[in-house]
Amino acid sequence: MSTNAIEVEDLTVAYKDKPVLWDIDLTVPEGVLMAIVGPNGAGKTTLIKAMLNLVNTAAGQVKIYGESSSDQRRLIGYVPQRGSVDWDFPTSVKDVVMMGRYGTLGWMKRPGKKEQDLALQALDKVGMAQFADRQISQLSGGQQQRVFLARALVQDAQVYLMDEPFQGVDATTERAIVSLLQELRGSGKTVVVVHHDLQTVPEYFDWTALLNVRLIASGPVQEVFTEDNLRLTYGGRVSFLKQNGQNSISNLDQKTG
């Protein structure tokens, strides 16, 4: 098996002849926690969806552990943007989490006690066990996000792709999510996160990809997350401020969905 979890080669995606991603070459090593950052319209969500084979590509390919991503879906856990989900669908929290087991079970086999136990364990891990029988529509935004994380956890994937998991959550939930992502990395999993808060990139992540239709740079945070690269990515709308001897970032374009 390849030691690279994800390999993106010559990837181009266009909507109505307008490039959304252009000639992307990206390698994500196994066992890193990576942030994809860039301005609004940079193609971050599209890149995640291309890794999942959920969008049509004009050129290029994506490999997961050396094989086509469409053949490796069982190795991938996915947390979509919360706003892209119909939360009024009448189902319980536990049932949503158990959906993460369908790739292992197959759609024709009903979940049994093992699946229910795994779902409850995952909910406990994200602090949501007491809400197992609650309807998902009755949850807050942060609680809904935790449920989706639990659903990804029961897949026991090797690669986790998450589209803005911190969007609309409170500080307590954000800390809980960060802790969980770092725990996944610590167990050898690869986690790729679309992220918008530049201030927290050095604290939360060890790897990053800077994207603005084209890939500006990718690699370890301490090497890639530089003022020059950020200016190239955001068109000069980022400045570094010295505070107590530390670099902090003032991002004048925080809307980076």
N, C-alpha and C positions, 0 to 999 in steps of 0.2 A: 504494500500500500504506500502511496506517495506520502512524503513527510509534509507536503504542502496540503493544507485542508482545502483551499480554494485557489484555482488558477483561472483567471479571466484573460482571454487572448483576442486581441483585435476586435473588441466588442463595439458595435455601433447600433444604436436604437434610434429610430426616427418616427415622429408622429406627423402625418401629412407632409412628408418631405422636409420637415424641420428636425435636424439632429437634436436629440435629447442627451444622448451619450455618443461621444465620438472617439473611436479607435482606442478603447480602454485596454490597457495591459496592467493587470493587477495580480499579485501573488500574496496570499494570506497564509503564513505558516501555521502549522498546528499548534494549539495551545496558547494563542494570544487573545487578548481582549481589545478589539479594534473599534475605533470611532470613525465613521464616515461623516465628514463635515464639509460644508460649503454653503453658498448663499441660496436663497429661494430660487427654485427653478434650475438648480445645478444638476439634477438627475439622480439624487441620492436614493429616493424611493424606487425609481426605475432600475437602478443598479441592483438593489435588493431583489426586486421582482425578476430581473433577468437571471440572477443567481438561482432563483427558484423555477425558472422556465415558465413564468407567468405572463411574460410579454413577448411579442414577436420581435426578433432581432433582424437587422438589415445585414449584419455581417458578424463574424466572430463566434466564439464558443465559451462555455463555462464548464469547468471540470471540478468535481468534488472528489478529493482523494484519487485523482487521476482518471476518473470516469465521468461520462456525461451526467450533468446534474439531474436530468430527467430519470436516469437509472439509479440515482442515489438518494431519492427523496426520503427513504426510510432513515437516512443518516442526518436529516435536517429537521430542526425545530424552528417554527416561524411564529413571530409575534407581530401581527400587522398593526398599523396605526389604529388607535381606539376609535377614531372618527369614521373609519371605513366599515365598521361593524354595525349590524342592525341589532341594537340592544333590546328592542321590544319583542324579539322572538321569544315565545313562551317556553322557556326551558330553565332548569335549575343550574346552579353553580356547579354542582357535582357532575351533572350530565355534560356540561360544556368541557370540563376538564377531561372526562372520560373519552371525549372525541379525539383526544391526542393519542389514544391507543388504537384507533381504527386502522392505522397503517400497519400495525402488527397483527391485529385480529382479522382484518378483511372486513368489508362492509356488510357481509351477510351473517356474520357471527355476532351474537349479542354479548355485550360485556358481562362478565361474571364477577364473583367475589374478589378475585385477584385484581381485576381492573378497578373495582370500587375501592379496594384497600390502597392501591397505588394512587388513585385520585385523592383520597383523604390524606395520604402522606404528603402529596405535593401541595395540597391546600394548607396543611399544617406548616409546611416549610415557608410559605409566603404569608403566614399569619391570617389565613382565611378559613380555617377548618370549621369555625362556628357558623359560617355562612353557607355550608354545603347544600342545604335544602332551600335556600333563598332563591327567588327568581332573579335572573341577572339584571332585569330592568330596574330592580329595587336598590341596586348598588350605586355607590358614588363612583366618580371617574377613577380615582386611585384604586378602589376595590376591584373595579372591572379590569384594570391593568394587571393587578395581582393574579386574577383568575386566568388571564391569558398566559401569564408567565407559568402558572401551575400546569396549564394544558401543554405548554411546550416541555416542561420538565418530565411529564409522564411518558413522553416519547423516548426518553433516554437517548437523545440524539448525540451525535459527535460534533455537529456544527449548528449553532444557533444564530438565526438572522432576526434582528429586532428593529422595527421601524418606529423610532421616537418613543421608546418605552417610558421616558420621563415626562412626556407631554401631559400637562394638566394634572399632575399628581402633587401632593403636598410634600413637605420636606422629609417627614418621617417615612413616607412610602418611597421617596427617592433614595434615601439611605438604605432602606431594606432591599431595594432592587439592586443597588450598587453592590451591596454585600453578597447578594445571590450571584450576580454576574462574576464577581471575583472568586467566589467559591467554585463556580463552574470552570473558570480558567484554571484554578488550582487543581482540579481533578483531571486536567488534560483536555478539556473541551475547548473548542474554538468559538468565540462569540464576536459577532459583527453587529454593531449598533449604529443606526442613523441617529446623529446627535446634533443639537443646535447650540448648546451653551459652551462657547469657547473657553470660558473661565474654568470649567471643571474638567476639560480634556486631560491636562497633565495629572490631575489627581485621580481620575477614574480609570484611565486607559493606559496601556503600554505600547499600543500600536495605533497608527492613524492613517487615513487616506484623505487627502485634500482634493476635492472634486469641484469643478465648475464646467460641466459638459465634457471637458477633457480631464484626465487625471493630472493634477498639478504635481503631486508628490505622494509617496507612501513609504512607510517604514516605521521604525521605533519613534515614539513620541519625542524623545530628547534630541533626535537627529532631524526630524521632519517638521515638527511643529515650531517653526521659526517665523520671525517677523517678515522676512522676505517672502517665504512661501505663503503666508497668510495674506500678504498684500497682493500677490499674484492671484490668489483664490478669490478674494473679495473685492478686487479692483481698487485697493488703496483705502478701503473703509474700515480698516482695523489699525489700532495703534497700541503699542506697548507702554505701560506706565510703570515706573519704578516706585515700589512701595516697600519700605523696610528692607531694602536690598533684594527684593524678589520681583521677578517679572510678573505683571498681571496684564490682562488684555481688556481693552475697551473696544467692544464690537459695535459699530454704528449701524449694523444691519443685522439685528437679532432675529428678524423673521426669515428663517432659513429652512422652511419645511421641506 
